[in-house]
Structure formats: structure tokens, C-alpha cells
Amino acid sequence: MVRRESLINLENFRKQYVRRRWKLSFSIVSLCNHLTRSLMRKVHLRPEEDLRNCESDTEEDIAKRKALHPRRRSSTS
């Protein structure tokens, strides 16, 4: 009877090990996919940036940055 229980535990251990390996490989593949997609987006955006290089573009960029990061007010005033 004891031997049988140990066999069941070994089977459970193997199943858990296989599941853990599968999760690890899945996460690695999803990370690679994410990095590939982000790289492809950067590659597709670059030619547009190179084509448009005007002074007005830099002014728009500065305005966008200011809008994204408003000045913090001092808590002492």
C-alpha cells in the first residue's frame, strides 16, 4: 500500500514538473513575441520620423512633453 502511494506522488510530481516547464516555455515565447512586436513597431515608425524633420515638429514635441509632465506645485507655498 505504501509503495502505491509513492507511485501516485511520483506521477503528481511529474505532472507538476511538466506543467512548470510548459509555463516557463510559454512565458519565454510570449516575451519573445512581445519584444518582436515592439521592435517591429519601432522599425515601422522610424522612416516616418526621418521623412518629416521640420521645426514645427520639434515645437509640437515640446508642447506634448509639457502636457504630459505638468509642473508640480510646491507644497510649501
PQR file with spaces between the fields and no chain letter, atoms N, CA, C, O and H, PARSE charges and radii, in Angstrom:
ATOM       1  N    MET     1       0.821   -1.201    0.000 -0.4000 1.5000
ATOM       2  CA   MET     1       0.000    0.000    0.000 -0.0000 2.0000
ATOM       3  C    MET     1       0.864    1.264    0.000  0.5500 1.7000
ATOM       4  O    MET     1       0.551    2.242   -0.678 -0.5500 1.4000
ATOM       5  N    VAL     2       1.935    1.229    0.756 -0.4000 1.5000
ATOM       6  CA   VAL     2       2.812    2.395    0.832 -0.0000 2.0000
ATOM       7  C    VAL     2       3.486    2.625   -0.515  0.5500 1.7000
ATOM       8  O    VAL     2       3.637    3.762   -0.961 -0.5500 1.4000
ATOM       9  H    VAL     2       2.190    0.434    1.307  0.4000 1.0000
ATOM      10  N    ARG     3       3.879    1.558   -1.140 -0.4000 1.5000
ATOM      11  CA   ARG     3       4.547    1.669   -2.440 -0.0000 2.0000
ATOM      12  C    ARG     3       3.614    2.309   -3.473  0.5500 1.7000
ATOM      13  O    ARG     3       4.059    3.107   -4.298 -0.5500 1.4000
ATOM      14  H    ARG     3       3.757    0.634   -0.778  0.4000 1.0000
ATOM      15  N    ARG     4       2.362    1.973   -3.433 -0.4000 1.5000
ATOM      16  CA   ARG     4       1.382    2.514   -4.362 -0.0000 2.0000
ATOM      17  C    ARG     4       1.236    4.023   -4.173  0.5500 1.7000
ATOM      18  O    ARG     4       1.164    4.765   -5.152 -0.5500 1.4000
ATOM      19  H    ARG     4       2.000    1.325   -2.763  0.4000 1.0000
ATOM      20  N    GLU     5       1.192    4.476   -2.938 -0.4000 1.5000
ATOM      21  CA   GLU     5       1.075    5.910   -2.666 -0.0000 2.0000
ATOM      22  C    GLU     5       2.292    6.660   -3.196  0.5500 1.7000
ATOM      23  O    GLU     5       2.165    7.766   -3.723 -0.5500 1.4000
ATOM      24  H    GLU     5       1.250    3.873   -2.142  0.4000 1.0000
ATOM      25  N    SER     6       3.458    6.062   -3.058 -0.4000 1.5000
ATOM      26  CA   SER     6       4.658    6.725   -3.559 -0.0000 2.0000
ATOM      27  C    SER     6       4.621    6.830   -5.087  0.5500 1.7000
ATOM      28  O    SER     6       5.119    7.806   -5.649 -0.5500 1.4000
ATOM      29  H    SER     6       3.561    5.164   -2.630  0.4000 1.0000
ATOM      30  N    LEU     7       4.046    5.853   -5.751 -0.4000 1.5000
ATOM      31  CA   LEU     7       3.912    5.925   -7.203 -0.0000 2.0000
ATOM      32  C    LEU     7       2.993    7.067   -7.604  0.5500 1.7000
ATOM      33  O    LEU     7       3.274    7.786   -8.563 -0.5500 1.4000
ATOM      34  H    LEU     7       3.641    5.060   -5.294  0.4000 1.0000
ATOM      35  N    ILE     8       1.913    7.235   -6.885 -0.4000 1.5000
ATOM      36  CA   ILE     8       0.991    8.333   -7.163 -0.0000 2.0000
ATOM      37  C    ILE     8       1.702    9.668   -6.960  0.5500 1.7000
ATOM      38  O    ILE     8       1.538   10.591   -7.759 -0.5500 1.4000
ATOM      39  H    ILE     8       1.685    6.651   -6.105  0.4000 1.0000
ATOM      40  N    ASN     9       2.480    9.768   -5.908 -0.4000 1.5000
ATOM      41  CA   ASN     9       3.209   11.007   -5.661 -0.0000 2.0000
ATOM      42  C    ASN     9       4.206   11.293   -6.779  0.5500 1.7000
ATOM      43  O    ASN     9       4.378   12.441   -7.186 -0.5500 1.4000
ATOM      44  H    ASN     9       2.614    9.019   -5.260  0.4000 1.0000
ATOM      45  N    LEU    10       4.857   10.249   -7.269 -0.4000 1.5000
ATOM      46  CA   LEU    10       5.783   10.445   -8.387 -0.0000 2.0000
ATOM      47  C    LEU    10       5.045   10.921   -9.634  0.5500 1.7000
ATOM      48  O    LEU    10       5.543   11.782  -10.359 -0.5500 1.4000
ATOM      49  H    LEU    10       4.717    9.316   -6.938  0.4000 1.0000
ATOM      50  N    GLU    11       3.885   10.377   -9.882 -0.4000 1.5000
ATOM      51  CA   GLU    11       3.097   10.816  -11.036 -0.0000 2.0000
ATOM      52  C    GLU    11       2.692   12.273  -10.881  0.5500 1.7000
ATOM      53  O    GLU    11       2.776   13.056  -11.828 -0.5500 1.4000
ATOM      54  H    GLU    11       3.480    9.677   -9.292  0.4000 1.0000
ATOM      55  N    ASN    12       2.255   12.629   -9.684 -0.4000 1.5000
ATOM      56  CA   ASN    12       1.893   14.027   -9.439 -0.0000 2.0000
ATOM      57  C    ASN    12       3.099   14.937   -9.615  0.5500 1.7000
ATOM      58  O    ASN    12       2.994   16.024  -10.183 -0.5500 1.4000
ATOM      59  H    ASN    12       2.187   11.993   -8.916  0.4000 1.0000
ATOM      60  N    PHE    13       4.231   14.487   -9.127 -0.4000 1.5000
ATOM      61  CA   PHE    13       5.450   15.280   -9.263 -0.0000 2.0000
ATOM      62  C    PHE    13       5.797   15.488  -10.733  0.5500 1.7000
ATOM      63  O    PHE    13       6.157   16.591  -11.146 -0.5500 1.4000
ATOM      64  H    PHE    13       4.317   13.605   -8.666  0.4000 1.0000
ATOM      65  N    ARG    14       5.688   14.430  -11.508 -0.4000 1.5000
ATOM      66  CA   ARG    14       5.991   14.538  -12.944 -0.0000 2.0000
ATOM      67  C    ARG    14       5.027   15.496  -13.632  0.5500 1.7000
ATOM      68  O    ARG    14       5.433   16.307  -14.464 -0.5500 1.4000
ATOM      69  H    ARG    14       5.396   13.535  -11.172  0.4000 1.0000
ATOM      70  N    LYS    15       3.745   15.397  -13.278 -0.4000 1.5000
ATOM      71  CA   LYS    15       2.756   16.295  -13.876 -0.0000 2.0000
ATOM      72  C    LYS    15       3.055   17.749  -13.520  0.5500 1.7000
ATOM      73  O    LYS    15       2.979   18.634  -14.372 -0.5500 1.4000
ATOM      74  H    LYS    15       3.415   14.738  -12.602  0.4000 1.0000
ATOM      75  N    GLN    16       3.393   17.982  -12.262 -0.4000 1.5000
ATOM      76  CA   GLN    16       3.719   19.348  -11.849 -0.0000 2.0000
ATOM      77  C    GLN    16       4.968   19.847  -12.558  0.5500 1.7000
ATOM      78  O    GLN    16       5.035   21.007  -12.964 -0.5500 1.4000
ATOM      79  H    GLN    16       3.455   17.262  -11.571  0.4000 1.0000
ATOM      80  N    TYR    17       5.948   18.980  -12.705 -0.4000 1.5000
ATOM      81  CA   TYR    17       7.190   19.358  -13.384 -0.0000 2.0000
ATOM      82  C    TYR    17       6.919   19.718  -14.846  0.5500 1.7000
ATOM      83  O    TYR    17       7.423   20.716  -15.360 -0.5500 1.4000
ATOM      84  H    TYR    17       5.894   18.038  -12.375  0.4000 1.0000
ATOM      85  N    VAL    18       6.114   18.881  -15.500 -0.4000 1.5000
ATOM      86  CA   VAL    18       5.773   19.142  -16.901 -0.0000 2.0000
ATOM      87  C    VAL    18       5.001   20.447  -17.013  0.5500 1.7000
ATOM      88  O    VAL    18       5.255   21.241  -17.919 -0.5500 1.4000
ATOM      89  H    VAL    18       5.705   18.069  -15.082  0.4000 1.0000
ATOM      90  N    ARG    19       4.071   20.676  -16.113 -0.4000 1.5000
ATOM      91  CA   ARG    19       3.281   21.905  -16.134 -0.0000 2.0000
ATOM      92  C    ARG    19       4.167   23.128  -15.916  0.5500 1.7000
ATOM      93  O    ARG    19       4.002   24.151  -16.581 -0.5500 1.4000
ATOM      94  H    ARG    19       3.864   20.031  -15.377  0.4000 1.0000
ATOM      95  N    ARG    20       5.102   23.014  -14.985 -0.4000 1.5000
ATOM      96  CA   ARG    20       6.017   24.126  -14.707 -0.0000 2.0000
ATOM      97  C    ARG    20       6.894   24.423  -15.916  0.5500 1.7000
ATOM      98  O    ARG    20       7.105   25.584  -16.266 -0.5500 1.4000
ATOM      99  H    ARG    20       5.236   22.183  -14.445  0.4000 1.0000
ATOM     100  N    ARG    21       7.404   23.373  -16.552 -0.4000 1.5000
ATOM     101  CA   ARG    21       8.228   23.563  -17.757 -0.0000 2.0000
ATOM     102  C    ARG    21       7.417   24.198  -18.885  0.5500 1.7000
ATOM     103  O    ARG    21       7.916   25.062  -19.606 -0.5500 1.4000
ATOM     104  H    ARG    21       7.233   22.430  -16.268  0.4000 1.0000
ATOM     105  N    TRP    22       6.171   23.768  -19.031 -0.4000 1.5000
ATOM     106  CA   TRP    22       5.316   24.319  -20.071 -0.0000 2.0000
ATOM     107  C    TRP    22       5.062   25.799  -19.818  0.5500 1.7000
ATOM     108  O    TRP    22       5.131   26.611  -20.741 -0.5500 1.4000
ATOM     109  H    TRP    22       5.765   23.066  -18.445  0.4000 1.0000
ATOM     110  N    LYS    23       4.768   26.149  -18.570 -0.4000 1.5000
ATOM     111  CA   LYS    23       4.534   27.554  -18.235 -0.0000 2.0000
ATOM     112  C    LYS    23       5.773   28.394  -18.507  0.5500 1.7000
ATOM     113  O    LYS    23       5.676   29.506  -19.026 -0.5500 1.4000
ATOM     114  H    LYS    23       4.712   25.489  -17.821  0.4000 1.0000
ATOM     115  N    LEU    24       6.925   27.865  -18.159 -0.4000 1.5000
ATOM     116  CA   LEU    24       8.172   28.589  -18.392 -0.0000 2.0000
ATOM     117  C    LEU    24       8.402   28.799  -19.887  0.5500 1.7000
ATOM     118  O    LEU    24       8.728   29.907  -20.315 -0.5500 1.4000
ATOM     119  H    LEU    24       7.005   26.961  -17.738  0.4000 1.0000
ATOM     120  N    SER    25       8.236   27.759  -20.671 -0.4000 1.5000
ATOM     121  CA   SER    25       8.441   27.896  -22.117 -0.0000 2.0000
ATOM     122  C    SER    25       7.398   28.831  -22.722  0.5500 1.7000
ATOM     123  O    SER    25       7.707   29.604  -23.629 -0.5500 1.4000
ATOM     124  H    SER    25       7.972   26.859  -20.324  0.4000 1.0000
ATOM     125  N    PHE    26       6.175   28.765  -22.228 -0.4000 1.5000
ATOM     126  CA   PHE    26       5.126   29.658  -22.725 -0.0000 2.0000
ATOM     127  C    PHE    26       5.468   31.108  -22.424  0.5500 1.7000
ATOM     128  O    PHE    26       5.298   31.977  -23.279 -0.5500 1.4000
ATOM     129  H    PHE    26       5.924   28.137  -21.491  0.4000 1.0000
ATOM     130  N    SER    27       5.948   31.377  -21.215 -0.4000 1.5000
ATOM     131  CA   SER    27       6.292   32.755  -20.865 -0.0000 2.0000
ATOM     132  C    SER    27       7.471   33.259  -21.691  0.5500 1.7000
ATOM     133  O    SER    27       7.511   34.432  -22.064 -0.5500 1.4000
ATOM     134  H    SER    27       6.086   30.671  -20.521  0.4000 1.0000
ATOM     135  N    ILE    28       8.428   32.382  -21.979 -0.4000 1.5000
ATOM     136  CA   ILE    28       9.570   32.785  -22.815 -0.0000 2.0000
ATOM     137  C    ILE    28       9.096   33.111  -24.228  0.5500 1.7000
ATOM     138  O    ILE    28       9.523   34.108  -24.812 -0.5500 1.4000
ATOM     139  H    ILE    28       8.396   31.430  -21.675  0.4000 1.0000
ATOM     140  N    VAL    29       8.226   32.285  -24.774 -0.4000 1.5000
ATOM     141  CA   VAL    29       7.715   32.531  -26.124 -0.0000 2.0000
ATOM     142  C    VAL    29       6.905   33.820  -26.158  0.5500 1.7000
ATOM     143  O    VAL    29       7.036   34.604  -27.098 -0.5500 1.4000
ATOM     144  H    VAL    29       7.880   31.475  -24.300  0.4000 1.0000
ATOM     145  N    SER    30       6.074   34.051  -25.153 -0.4000 1.5000
ATOM     146  CA   SER    30       5.277   35.277  -25.147 -0.0000 2.0000
ATOM     147  C    SER    30       6.166   36.510  -24.995  0.5500 1.7000
ATOM     148  O    SER    30       5.888   37.550  -25.592 -0.5500 1.4000
ATOM     149  H    SER    30       5.967   33.415  -24.389  0.4000 1.0000
ATOM     150  N    LEU    31       7.225   36.401  -24.206 -0.4000 1.5000
ATOM     151  CA   LEU    31       8.166   37.514  -24.084 -0.0000 2.0000
ATOM     152  C    LEU    31       8.839   37.792  -25.422  0.5500 1.7000
ATOM     153  O    LEU    31       8.967   38.949  -25.824 -0.5500 1.4000
ATOM     154  H    LEU    31       7.450   35.556  -23.721  0.4000 1.0000
ATOM     155  N    CYS    32       9.268   36.747  -26.110 -0.4000 1.5000
ATOM     156  CA   CYS    32       9.892   36.926  -27.433 -0.0000 2.0000
ATOM     157  C    CYS    32       8.916   37.566  -28.414  0.5500 1.7000
ATOM     158  O    CYS    32       9.294   38.446  -29.187 -0.5500 1.4000
ATOM     159  H    CYS    32       9.164   35.808  -25.784  0.4000 1.0000
ATOM     160  N    ASN    33       7.669   37.127  -28.382 -0.4000 1.5000
ATOM     161  CA   ASN    33       6.661   37.722  -29.266 -0.0000 2.0000
ATOM     162  C    ASN    33       6.469   39.198  -28.955  0.5500 1.7000
ATOM     163  O    ASN    33       6.379   40.024  -29.863 -0.5500 1.4000
ATOM     164  H    ASN    33       7.362   36.413  -27.754  0.4000 1.0000
ATOM     165  N    HIS    34       6.407   39.523  -27.677 -0.4000 1.5000
ATOM     166  CA   HIS    34       6.224   40.918  -27.268 -0.0000 2.0000
ATOM     167  C    HIS    34       7.396   41.775  -27.740  0.5500 1.7000
ATOM     168  O    HIS    34       7.195   42.862  -28.281 -0.5500 1.4000
ATOM     169  H    HIS    34       6.480   38.852  -26.940  0.4000 1.0000
ATOM     170  N    LEU    35       8.616   41.288  -27.535 -0.4000 1.5000
ATOM     171  CA   LEU    35       9.792   42.044  -27.960 -0.0000 2.0000
ATOM     172  C    LEU    35       9.830   42.200  -29.479  0.5500 1.7000
ATOM     173  O    LEU    35      10.193   43.260  -29.988 -0.5500 1.4000
ATOM     174  H    LEU    35       8.780   40.405  -27.095  0.4000 1.0000
ATOM     175  N    THR    36       9.458   41.151  -30.195 -0.4000 1.5000
ATOM     176  CA   THR    36       9.444   41.222  -31.653 -0.0000 2.0000
ATOM     177  C    THR    36       8.436   42.254  -32.131  0.5500 1.7000
ATOM     178  O    THR    36       8.727   43.048  -33.026 -0.5500 1.4000
ATOM     179  H    THR    36       9.163   40.290  -29.781  0.4000 1.0000
ATOM     180  N    ARG    37       7.241   42.241  -31.528 -0.4000 1.5000
ATOM     181  CA   ARG    37       6.221   43.215  -31.923 -0.0000 2.0000
ATOM     182  C    ARG    37       6.678   44.638  -31.650  0.5500 1.7000
ATOM     183  O    ARG    37       6.505   45.521  -32.490 -0.5500 1.4000
ATOM     184  H    ARG    37       7.006   41.596  -30.801  0.4000 1.0000
ATOM     185  N    SER    38       7.260   44.863  -30.479 -0.4000 1.5000
ATOM     186  CA   SER    38       7.703   46.218  -30.154 -0.0000 2.0000
ATOM     187  C    SER    38       8.839   46.656  -31.073  0.5500 1.7000
ATOM     188  O    SER    38       8.909   47.824  -31.456 -0.5500 1.4000
ATOM     189  H    SER    38       7.401   44.145  -29.797  0.4000 1.0000
ATOM     190  N    LEU    39       9.727   45.731  -31.430 -0.4000 1.5000
ATOM     191  CA   LEU    39      10.800   46.056  -32.372 -0.0000 2.0000
ATOM     192  C    LEU    39      10.234   46.387  -33.747  0.5500 1.7000
ATOM     193  O    LEU    39      10.684   47.331  -34.397 -0.5500 1.4000
ATOM     194  H    LEU    39       9.669   44.782  -31.119  0.4000 1.0000
ATOM     195  N    MET    40       9.257   45.617  -34.185 -0.4000 1.5000
ATOM     196  CA   MET    40       8.653   45.871  -35.491 -0.0000 2.0000
ATOM     197  C    MET    40       7.960   47.228  -35.513  0.5500 1.7000
ATOM     198  O    MET    40       8.012   47.929  -36.524 -0.5500 1.4000
ATOM     199  H    MET    40       8.892   44.850  -33.658  0.4000 1.0000
ATOM     200  N    ARG    41       7.314   47.606  -34.418 -0.4000 1.5000
ATOM     201  CA   ARG    41       6.674   48.923  -34.348 -0.0000 2.0000
ATOM     202  C    ARG    41       7.712   50.022  -34.469  0.5500 1.7000
ATOM     203  O    ARG    41       7.508   51.004  -35.184 -0.5500 1.4000
ATOM     204  H    ARG    41       7.272   47.037  -33.598  0.4000 1.0000
ATOM     205  N    LYS    42       8.834   49.855  -33.765 -0.4000 1.5000
ATOM     206  CA   LYS    42       9.892   50.863  -33.838 -0.0000 2.0000
ATOM     207  C    LYS    42      10.438   50.975  -35.253  0.5500 1.7000
ATOM     208  O    LYS    42      10.685   52.080  -35.736 -0.5500 1.4000
ATOM     209  H    LYS    42       9.000   49.058  -33.185  0.4000 1.0000
ATOM     210  N    VAL    43      10.630   49.845  -35.922 -0.4000 1.5000
ATOM     211  CA   VAL    43      11.170   49.849  -37.283 -0.0000 2.0000
ATOM     212  C    VAL    43      10.195   50.538  -38.233  0.5500 1.7000
ATOM     213  O    VAL    43      10.614   51.280  -39.121 -0.5500 1.4000
ATOM     214  H    VAL    43      10.430   48.947  -35.530  0.4000 1.0000
ATOM     215  N    HIS    44       8.892   50.296  -38.051 -0.4000 1.5000
ATOM     216  CA   HIS    44       7.898   50.911  -38.928 -0.0000 2.0000
ATOM     217  C    HIS    44       7.758   52.402  -38.657  0.5500 1.7000
ATOM     218  O    HIS    44       7.440   53.155  -39.577 -0.5500 1.4000
ATOM     219  H    HIS    44       8.552   49.692  -37.330  0.4000 1.0000
ATOM     220  N    LEU    45       7.982   52.847  -37.447 -0.4000 1.5000
ATOM     221  CA   LEU    45       7.838   54.265  -37.121 -0.0000 2.0000
ATOM     222  C    LEU    45       9.042   55.081  -37.560  0.5500 1.7000
ATOM     223  O    LEU    45       8.896   56.271  -37.839 -0.5500 1.4000
ATOM     224  H    LEU    45       8.240   52.235  -36.699  0.4000 1.0000
ATOM     225  N    ARG    46      10.191   54.503  -37.629 -0.4000 1.5000
ATOM     226  CA   ARG    46      11.412   55.253  -37.954 -0.0000 2.0000
ATOM     227  C    ARG    46      11.379   55.957  -39.312  0.5500 1.7000
ATOM     228  O    ARG    46      11.726   57.136  -39.365 -0.5500 1.4000
ATOM     229  H    ARG    46      10.309   53.536  -37.403  0.4000 1.0000
ATOM     230  N    PRO    47      10.986   55.314  -40.403 -0.5600 1.5000
ATOM     231  CA   PRO    47      11.005   56.020  -41.690  0.2800 2.0000
ATOM     232  C    PRO    47      10.136   57.272  -41.688  0.5500 1.7000
ATOM     233  O    PRO    47      10.500   58.272  -42.305 -0.5500 1.4000
ATOM     234  N    GLU    48       8.990   57.234  -41.002 -0.4000 1.5000
ATOM     235  CA   GLU    48       8.129   58.408  -40.941 -0.0000 2.0000
ATOM     236  C    GLU    48       8.833   59.546  -40.218  0.5500 1.7000
ATOM     237  O    GLU    48       8.720   60.703  -40.623 -0.5500 1.4000
ATOM     238  H    GLU    48       8.694   56.420  -40.501  0.4000 1.0000
ATOM     239  N    GLU    49       9.552   59.229  -39.159 -0.4000 1.5000
ATOM     240  CA   GLU    49      10.266   60.264  -38.422 -0.0000 2.0000
ATOM     241  C    GLU    49      11.359   60.879  -39.283  0.5500 1.7000
ATOM     242  O    GLU    49      11.594   62.086  -39.222 -0.5500 1.4000
ATOM     243  H    GLU    49       9.643   58.289  -38.830  0.4000 1.0000
ATOM     244  N    ASP    50      12.029   60.060  -40.085 -0.4000 1.5000
ATOM     245  CA   ASP    50      13.110   60.564  -40.927 -0.0000 2.0000
ATOM     246  C    ASP    50      12.577   61.442  -42.054  0.5500 1.7000
ATOM     247  O    ASP    50      13.229   62.406  -42.455 -0.5500 1.4000
ATOM     248  H    ASP    50      11.839   59.079  -40.136  0.4000 1.0000
ATOM     249  N    LEU    51      11.393   61.111  -42.564 -0.4000 1.5000
ATOM     250  CA   LEU    51      10.836   61.895  -43.659 -0.0000 2.0000
ATOM     251  C    LEU    51      10.416   63.285  -43.195  0.5500 1.7000
ATOM     252  O    LEU    51      10.633   64.274  -43.893 -0.5500 1.4000
ATOM     253  H    LEU    51      10.863   60.329  -42.238  0.4000 1.0000
ATOM     254  N    ARG    52       9.819   63.348  -42.024 -0.4000 1.5000
ATOM     255  CA   ARG    52       9.349   64.633  -41.520 -0.0000 2.0000
ATOM     256  C    ARG    52      10.332   65.153  -40.498  0.5500 1.7000
ATOM     257  O    ARG    52      10.406   64.639  -39.382 -0.5500 1.4000
ATOM     258  H    ARG    52       9.643   62.544  -41.456  0.4000 1.0000
ATOM     259  N    ASN    53      11.078   66.155  -40.867 -0.4000 1.5000
ATOM     260  CA   ASN    53      12.019   66.759  -39.939 -0.0000 2.0000
ATOM     261  C    ASN    53      11.901   68.273  -40.076  0.5500 1.7000
ATOM     262  O    ASN    53      12.755   68.927  -40.675 -0.5500 1.4000
ATOM     263  H    ASN    53      11.018   66.573  -41.773  0.4000 1.0000
ATOM     264  N    CYS    54      10.835   68.810  -39.515 -0.4000 1.5000
ATOM     265  CA   CYS    54      10.570   70.245  -39.619 -0.0000 2.0000
ATOM     266  C    CYS    54      10.698   70.885  -38.244  0.5500 1.7000
ATOM     267  O    CYS    54      10.676   70.199  -37.222 -0.5500 1.4000
ATOM     268  H    CYS    54      10.142   68.279  -39.028  0.4000 1.0000
ATOM     269  N    GLU    55      10.832   72.214  -38.234 -0.4000 1.5000
ATOM     270  CA   GLU    55      10.892   72.923  -36.950 -0.0000 2.0000
ATOM     271  C    GLU    55       9.575   72.807  -36.210  0.5500 1.7000
ATOM     272  O    GLU    55       9.558   72.704  -34.983 -0.5500 1.4000
ATOM     273  H    GLU    55      10.850   72.770  -39.064  0.4000 1.0000
ATOM     274  N    SER    56       8.464   72.823  -36.947 -0.4000 1.5000
ATOM     275  CA   SER    56       7.157   72.746  -36.300 -0.0000 2.0000
ATOM     276  C    SER    56       6.990   71.417  -35.563  0.5500 1.7000
ATOM     277  O    SER    56       6.312   71.358  -34.538 -0.5500 1.4000
ATOM     278  H    SER    56       8.477   72.907  -37.943  0.4000 1.0000
ATOM     279  N    ASP    57       7.605   70.356  -36.080 -0.4000 1.5000
ATOM     280  CA   ASP    57       7.524   69.058  -35.412 -0.0000 2.0000
ATOM     281  C    ASP    57       8.177   69.108  -34.042  0.5500 1.7000
ATOM     282  O    ASP    57       7.637   68.577  -33.072 -0.5500 1.4000
ATOM     283  H    ASP    57       8.156   70.404  -36.913  0.4000 1.0000
ATOM     284  N    THR    58       9.336   69.744  -33.961 -0.4000 1.5000
ATOM     285  CA   THR    58      10.016   69.814  -32.663 -0.0000 2.0000
ATOM     286  C    THR    58       9.218   70.663  -31.693  0.5500 1.7000
ATOM     287  O    THR    58       9.192   70.380  -30.496 -0.5500 1.4000
ATOM     288  H    THR    58       9.775   70.175  -34.749  0.4000 1.0000
ATOM     289  N    GLU    59       8.565   71.706  -32.199 -0.4000 1.5000
ATOM     290  CA   GLU    59       7.722   72.526  -31.326 -0.0000 2.0000
ATOM     291  C    GLU    59       6.549   71.709  -30.803  0.5500 1.7000
ATOM     292  O    GLU    59       6.186   71.817  -29.632 -0.5500 1.4000
ATOM     293  H    GLU    59       8.586   71.936  -33.172  0.4000 1.0000
ATOM     294  N    GLU    60       5.955   70.890  -31.673 -0.4000 1.5000
ATOM     295  CA   GLU    60       4.844   70.037  -31.247 -0.0000 2.0000
ATOM     296  C    GLU    60       5.310   69.029  -30.203  0.5500 1.7000
ATOM     297  O    GLU    60       4.602   68.763  -29.232 -0.5500 1.4000
ATOM     298  H    GLU    60       6.249   70.802  -32.624  0.4000 1.0000
ATOM     299  N    ASP    61       6.504   68.467  -30.405 -0.4000 1.5000
ATOM     300  CA   ASP    61       7.040   67.504  -29.444 -0.0000 2.0000
ATOM     301  C    ASP    61       7.235   68.146  -28.085  0.5500 1.7000
ATOM     302  O    ASP    61       6.909   67.546  -27.061 -0.5500 1.4000
ATOM     303  H    ASP    61       7.079   68.683  -31.194  0.4000 1.0000
ATOM     304  N    ILE    62       7.762   69.353  -28.063 -0.4000 1.5000
ATOM     305  CA   ILE    62       7.979   70.058  -26.792 -0.0000 2.0000
ATOM     306  C    ILE    62       6.641   70.322  -26.116  0.5500 1.7000
ATOM     307  O    ILE    62       6.512   70.148  -24.904 -0.5500 1.4000
ATOM     308  H    ILE    62       8.027   69.841  -28.895  0.4000 1.0000
ATOM     309  N    ALA    63       5.644   70.743  -26.894 -0.4000 1.5000
ATOM     310  CA   ALA    63       4.318   71.001  -26.329 -0.0000 2.0000
ATOM     311  C    ALA    63       3.716   69.718  -25.759  0.5500 1.7000
ATOM     312  O    ALA    63       3.090   69.743  -24.700 -0.5500 1.4000
ATOM     313  H    ALA    63       5.749   70.884  -27.879  0.4000 1.0000
ATOM     314  N    LYS    64       3.905   68.603  -26.455 -0.4000 1.5000
ATOM     315  CA   LYS    64       3.379   67.326  -25.959 -0.0000 2.0000
ATOM     316  C    LYS    64       4.065   66.926  -24.659  0.5500 1.7000
ATOM     317  O    LYS    64       3.410   66.468  -23.722 -0.5500 1.4000
ATOM     318  H    LYS    64       4.414   68.583  -27.316  0.4000 1.0000
ATOM     319  N    ARG    65       5.384   67.100  -24.602 -0.4000 1.5000
ATOM     320  CA   ARG    65       6.112   66.745  -23.380 -0.0000 2.0000
ATOM     321  C    ARG    65       5.645   67.579  -22.199  0.5500 1.7000
ATOM     322  O    ARG    65       5.491   67.074  -21.087 -0.5500 1.4000
ATOM     323  H    ARG    65       5.916   67.473  -25.363  0.4000 1.0000
ATOM     324  N    LYS    66       5.421   68.875  -22.456 -0.4000 1.5000
ATOM     325  CA   LYS    66       4.953   69.745  -21.373 -0.0000 2.0000
ATOM     326  C    LYS    66       3.571   69.321  -20.904  0.5500 1.7000
ATOM     327  O    LYS    66       3.276   69.364  -19.709 -0.5500 1.4000
ATOM     328  H    LYS    66       5.547   69.285  -23.359  0.4000 1.0000
ATOM     329  N    ALA    67       2.729   68.912  -21.835 -0.4000 1.5000
ATOM     330  CA   ALA    67       1.385   68.478  -21.473 -0.0000 2.0000
ATOM     331  C    ALA    67       1.436   67.170  -20.684  0.5500 1.7000
ATOM     332  O    ALA    67       0.642   66.967  -19.766 -0.5500 1.4000
ATOM     333  H    ALA    67       2.969   68.877  -22.806  0.4000 1.0000
ATOM     334  N    LEU    68       2.359   66.294  -21.038 -0.4000 1.5000
ATOM     335  CA   LEU    68       2.459   65.016  -20.333 -0.0000 2.0000
ATOM     336  C    LEU    68       3.043   65.181  -18.933  0.5500 1.7000
ATOM     337  O    LEU    68       2.657   64.459  -18.013 -0.5500 1.4000
ATOM     338  H    LEU    68       3.004   66.459  -21.784  0.4000 1.0000
ATOM     339  N    HIS    69       3.960   66.116  -18.767 -0.4000 1.5000
ATOM     340  CA   HIS    69       4.630   66.315  -17.488 -0.0000 2.0000
ATOM     341  C    HIS    69       4.406   67.741  -16.986  0.5500 1.7000
ATOM     342  O    HIS    69       5.295   68.585  -17.095 -0.5500 1.4000
ATOM     343  H    HIS    69       4.273   66.702  -19.515  0.4000 1.0000
ATOM     344  N    PRO    70       3.222   68.007  -16.439 -0.5600 1.5000
ATOM     345  CA   PRO    70       2.996   69.364  -15.936  0.2800 2.0000
ATOM     346  C    PRO    70       3.870   69.623  -14.710  0.5500 1.7000
ATOM     347  O    PRO    70       4.283   68.697  -14.013 -0.5500 1.4000
ATOM     348  N    ARG    71       4.134   70.881  -14.472 -0.4000 1.5000
ATOM     349  CA   ARG    71       4.971   71.228  -13.328 -0.0000 2.0000
ATOM     350  C    ARG    71       4.260   70.893  -12.031  0.5500 1.7000
ATOM     351  O    ARG    71       3.054   71.096  -11.891 -0.5500 1.4000
ATOM     352  H    ARG    71       3.799   71.633  -15.038  0.4000 1.0000
ATOM     353  N    ARG    72       5.014   70.389  -11.106 -0.4000 1.5000
ATOM     354  CA   ARG    72       4.450   70.084   -9.794 -0.0000 2.0000
ATOM     355  C    ARG    72       4.496   71.339   -8.943  0.5500 1.7000
ATOM     356  O    ARG    72       5.483   72.075   -8.941 -0.5500 1.4000
ATOM     357  H    ARG    72       5.994   70.225  -11.219  0.4000 1.0000
ATOM     358  N    ARG    73       3.428   71.563   -8.233 -0.4000 1.5000
ATOM     359  CA   ARG    73       3.376   72.735   -7.376 -0.0000 2.0000
ATOM     360  C    ARG    73       4.034   72.427   -6.049  0.5500 1.7000
ATOM     361  O    ARG    73       3.949   71.314   -5.530 -0.5500 1.4000
ATOM     362  H    ARG    73       2.627   70.965   -8.235  0.4000 1.0000
ATOM     363  N    SER    74       4.671   73.410   -5.528 -0.4000 1.5000
ATOM     364  CA   SER    74       5.353   73.234   -4.256 -0.0000 2.0000
ATOM     365  C    SER    74       4.333   73.141   -3.133  0.5500 1.7000
ATOM     366  O    SER    74       3.346   73.876   -3.117 -0.5500 1.4000
ATOM     367  H    SER    74       4.739   74.314   -5.950  0.4000 1.0000
ATOM     368  N    SER    75       4.571   72.255   -2.215 -0.4000 1.5000
ATOM     369  CA   SER    75       3.636   72.097   -1.100 -0.0000 2.0000
ATOM     370  C    SER    75       3.903   73.115    0.001  0.5500 1.7000
ATOM     371  O    SER    75       3.115   73.233    0.939 -0.5500 1.4000
ATOM     372  H    SER    75       5.373   71.658   -2.228  0.4000 1.0000
ATOM     373  N    THR    76       5.013   73.855   -0.106 -0.4000 1.5000
ATOM     374  CA   THR    76       5.353   74.819    0.948 -0.0000 2.0000
ATOM     375  C    THR    76       4.760   76.188    0.692  0.5500 1.7000
ATOM     376  O    THR    76       4.725   77.009    1.609 -0.5500 1.4000
ATOM     377  H    THR    76       5.653   73.759   -0.868  0.4000 1.0000
ATOM     378  N    SER    77       4.291   76.474   -0.518 -0.4000 1.5000
ATOM     379  CA   SER    77       3.788   77.820   -0.807 -0.0000 2.0000
ATOM     380  C    SER    77       2.358   78.008   -0.387  0.5500 1.7000
ATOM     381  O    SER    77       1.800   79.091   -0.567 -0.5500 1.4000
ATOM     382  H    SER    77       4.319   75.807   -1.263  0.4000 1.0000
